[in-house]
């Protein structure tokens, strides 16, 4: 790449954890970067995630086993899957793709691609945070996954052996060992798996704000404005925003659950759906647990953070416009009360939040450039793994933009892998993204 290109301007659309790590990575390579988002950095999905680098989640969301379990999870009033009936007609095409992604060959390819990203994620985060003198934001916490029923012993044993084959360090714990490792849990635990190499962040919102402050301290620009569509123009890209037009040499779309709207304006149909994630945070209970704890049966995660105890759960496929469903918070209270030895504060101090996870049918993100307009790049669709995969995505995206060979094969993450056709001209497909 020429010296002139090194100083060219790049826009990153999205100030979440993927967008801010990407902006910093580009900045480190000498680019002049502007980040645009209608919200302040970290106030989207990054604000409320579980704060845990879930590197062990290498299986796609759609598998034959999950499809068999899904009806029961949906019908359970406290189950982890919710499909609002009024959204179901719009969801059906995506569900058809999701079911098709459960083919064994597709699952195997997806697992390989997720394992590649997750396996590189912790080291990438360590490099990112060391660069801005923020290593303490990442904590070598370990992770504990528990089962309350002895009926889950076979499933736990199978999961342990499966992950060990993929190189993960996993320890089996009986009930007494679980209690010794995590005295904050109730006594109703049968067994568990412990992942000693797991990491968490101290507070995901504070982390993204710190990334943003480092980015701006190094001369990066943040504009709190909404990008409505992108128009390739000559050798560059015009970003049409609600505050005017910004012209840059290249643009990266990292706008999470809104990214497919911008891709549509460039002639690409990306089957992205929104998983609405719910959380509770107990601000005075940050020391209730020693490490992140996941419940296999209840499908929720509790993470001790500097902001309190964070409880995250639910896969609600409901789009971007339906209001939060109050009973989801009640279910989180129900699960937390059953899991904690001392559930104090659940009914009095817990704060509630709902955010949007961008999910594709095969559970893989898009890390790619536009096939016709090479100045436009995409980094979105990380489903439950946005925090986990953000830093490695930033490195891969930056290498691609800089004309280098990325450390991983990006073929599984192509934007055109679903076989969509391009429109003849970007102006004909402009789409305004909602706030």
Phi, psi and omega in degrees: 000141184288161177298326179296320180292331181300328181265008184287159183273137177233137174255137173247120181266108181123124182247032171275195185292325177290315180297317184287323176294323178293317178300317179294318180297318177294319180299320179298334180269009173098006180277150172269114192244136171241128177256134180235134179197140178291344176248164175292158181307132175083003184268004175266225182299331180297335184297321192242019183285177186285351177071018188237131177278098189274063185293340181282351180277077182260353177271134174303159179293327180264109174223161176304320180296318181292322179296326177291326182278336191303315180301319178294320178294326180288319184282336178295126181299336175250018183290164188274353182244130178227131177233094180304129187300324182290342179265348188302316179302321179288333184278339189304316179300321178293319179298324178297318176294321181297317179295319179297331181289351179278000175303136184308320181295320179292319178299318180298318178294318179296319179298317179298318182289321177292319179297325179296313179294312183295324180295335180261000192287315185295314180298323178295318176297320179297321177294316181300312185286326176297325181296330181250017178057046181230033183303330184292347179291339179254127187243130174282085192265333195076166180216137182241125176247128189238153174239135179271335184251140177294343177297342180271007183296317181295319179295319180295318179297318179295320178296317179300313181294321178300311182288326176297323177297333178268009173093008180275142174274118184225133179246138176274134179234130169278174188305314182295324179290324175298314181297323179292321180284326182224084180292349179284350179275156175293169181282355186274051180240132180271316185192175181197170173241137178243134180249094187293339182269006185283155181230155171225169171255159184290324179194114186298323179293315178297325178298312182294321177298323179291321174301316182294320179295319177296318178300313181288326178296335179267011176101003178289151182250134173244129176242120179275085184209158183263125175276121184267323170194166181247141178228108173301134183220106182064236179267005184232199182220134172261129175257112178274116183241172177285000177237018179122194184246134174244128178251127182226169178286322182214161179220143176243123177268109178228049189262022175058231186292350178260358188296324183293337174295317179291323176296323179297324177293348176249019173085012181248131175259110183249120184282068180265135176238160184256116170271118180273114182261135181252148173216158165243144171232125176260100191297335182261009185241030181295344178251016181293331179232159180270335183207168174301140180230129176248142177258122181294316183285320185273345177056048173225161181233135176245127183232125174283127183227171176293336179272357181130190176272120181262129177241120186235139177195177174085140167240097180248111181270092188223013176074196189256351190246340181290134179296159175303147180262117188300326184291343175296319177294323177298321178294320177297321175297318179301311182294316182296318179299327179282332186269326184276142174296322179231098183274027183302140176095351183299321185264353186242322187242351185294133174263151185245149182203149173222135179223180191243119175262128179275120188230133175258157187303330182264005176070009178258147176283171168261121174227095194194172172248156179297135184294337181251328182245087189293352177276356180248130184233160184229137175214087184202172175088033186275007180044235183283358191245025180298312177296314182303313191262004187298308187293321179289324175300318179299318179294318180294317180296317181294319178300317180297313181296325184279000177082019179257165175280121179299156182293337178239153174291121184270004181305316182296344187252018182295144181290337183261014186291345179270003173081019182287154179263147177274145171284156185291333182213139183295327182297332183287343185241024183299134181229132177276129179277138178289159177285000000 
